[in-house]
Amino acid sequence: MYLKSLDIFLYINFFLNLFILINPIGMIPIFISITSNKTYIERKIINYKVNITVFFILLFSLFFGYKILNMLGISIHSFRMAGGILITSMAMSMINGKIYEKDKNFNKKDISIVPLAIPLIAGPGVISSVIIWSTKHNNIFDLMLCSIIIAFFSYICWILFNLSSFFIKIFGENGINIITKIMGILLMSSGIEFLIHEIKFFLLK
């Protein structure tokens, strides 16, 4: 039954949303910068720990985020509106090139969990987006497929960070900054969509 109603574009959209929100290509110069004092082996270990952590954070958000909201008495409509504001704010930071300024000064001795996994990769914006998505598509088939997509996405991030020096040589920092700004514009569109949808709900309620 589920296979007959499978909408492949729905899951492609989920993957693209993760890619735009997290922007792993835009994260490459940050990863290089804050691991610059590490050996090759240490960078490999950090990369592995980062993406394992991100996988479990997003998986937890997918399966339990909505339940936690219910426990706290927060309506999904309020959360979606807050998520829309947050995503729009993140997009503005990406467009203005200010999103990582403070994070470069984190203590470089312990960077795999903070700041790389949280909040640079699995930040509030992507967590909000995953929770919101899970409220619309919460049958077990959707959740399992999205778990696979999250695992696949984490694997792609792992590969990209392993190839970070190669990408810097190809695109240069200016090229990566341009990609980040383009993704910021797409992200802002997504955040505004959330806001418009919830404003319509409250007006028509």
N, C-alpha and C positions, 0 to 999 in steps of 0.2 A: 504493500500500500504506500509506504513512504517513498520507495524507489520510483513509483509512477508519478508522484507529486514532487519529485526532486527538482528544485529550481537552481540550476548550477550558477546562475548569475547572482543569486542571493549570497552564495558562499564566496564567489569571486569578490563581491562587494565587501563582504566581511574582511577578507584578506587585504584588499586595497585600503580599507579604512584603517586597519592596523598599520599598514606600511606608511600611509600618509601621516597618521598621528605620531608614530614613533620616529619616522624618518631615519632609518638606519644609515643611509648614505650620508646624511647630514651629521650623524653621530661619529663618523669615521675620524675627522680631525680632532674631535674631543677625546675619543678613545686613544689616539696617538699622543695627544698632549698630556693626558693625565697618567699614561703608562710609560712616559718617556724615560723615567728613571728605573724601569724594570728590565730584567733580562728577557731574552726570547722565551725561555721556558715559563717564566713568571707571567708574561703576557698571555701565553697559551692557557695557563691555569685560570687567570683572571677572566679571560674570554669564556671559558667553560662555565665557571661559577656564575658569571653574570647572566648567561642565557638560560641556565637551569633555574635560577632564581626568578627570572622574568616569566618563564613557562609556568611555574607553580603559582605565581601571583595572579597571572591572567586566568589560569584555570580555576583558582579559588574564586575570583571575581565572577567568572562565568556561571559557576554552579551555586555559589552561596551569597553573592553580592545582594541579590534581590531579597533573600530571606533576612539578611542583616538589616536592610532598610525597613522591612516590616517590623522587626523587633524594636527598632528605634522610633517607629511611628512616622516615618518619612514617606510621603506618597511618591509614587514613581513619576508623576507629573512635575512635582517640585524638583525632584532629582534631575529629571531631564532638562528642566529649565536651567538649573544650576550647572549641569554638564555643558549645556549650550553656551552659557556665559564663559565658563572655564575654557572650553575648546576655542571659542572666539578670542579670548585673551591670549591663549598660547599661540594662536595663529598670528596675532599682532606682534608678539615677541619674535616669532620666526621671521616675519616680514621685515621687522626693524633690526634683526640681527642681534638681539639682546638676550635670547633665551638661555644661553650658557655662560654668560659673563661671570656670575657669582660662583657657578659650580666649578670653574677652573681652579679656584682657590681652596678646594676641599683638601683635607689631609690625604696625602698620597700614599700613606702606609697601609690603609685599608679601604680600597676603592671598589672592590668587586660588588659589594652589596650597596653601599652608599659611597659615592653618588651615582655610580653607573647603572645598577639595576633599578634603584629607587633614588631619586625621582626622574633621572634622565631618560630611562627607557620605559619602565612601567610607572609612568607618572599619573597624576590625577586625571588628566584628560583621557588617556587610553583606558584606564580602569573604569571611568564613567561610561565611556562608549561601550565597553564590553558588557557592563551591567545593563545598560539601556537595551542593547541588542538582545540579551538573554530574556528580557521581559516580553519581547515581541515574539521570540522563537524559542519557546521553552520546553518543547517535547524532547524526549531522550535522544531521538534520532538527530535533531538539529544540534543538541549539545555535544553529542559524541563527534559529529562531523567537525564542529567548530573546535573541539579539543584537538583534533588531528591538524586542523589549520593552524592553531596556535603553536603546536609542536613543530610544524613545518616552517612557520615564520621564525621561531626561535633558532631553528637550524640555519635558515638563510642569514639571520643576523650573525650567527657564529662564523659562517663562511665569510661574510663581508668584513667582519673585524679581523679575521685571519689574513685577509687580503688588503688590509687598510693601507699599507705603504704603497701597494700597487695602484689603488684608486687615487691616492693623493698625487702620484706621478702623472696619471692620465688626465684627471680633471683639474688638478690644482685647487688650492683653497678657494679661489674666486669662483671656479666652476661649481664646487660643492655649495658655496654660499648662494649661488643662483638657483640651484636645485632646491635648496632649503626654502627660499623665498617663494618659488612656484608652488611647492607643497603647502606652504603657509596660506597661500591664496585659496587652494583647494580645501584646506582644513577650515578656513574661515567660512566658506560656503556651507560646509557640513554643520558647523556650529550655529549659523544663522537659520538653517533648516530646522534644527532642534527648537530654537526659540520661536520661530514662526508657528510651528506645529502646536507648541504648548500655549502660546498666546491665543491662538484660535480656540483651543480647548477651553481655556478659562473664560473667554468672551462668550462662547456659545453654551457654556454650562448652565 
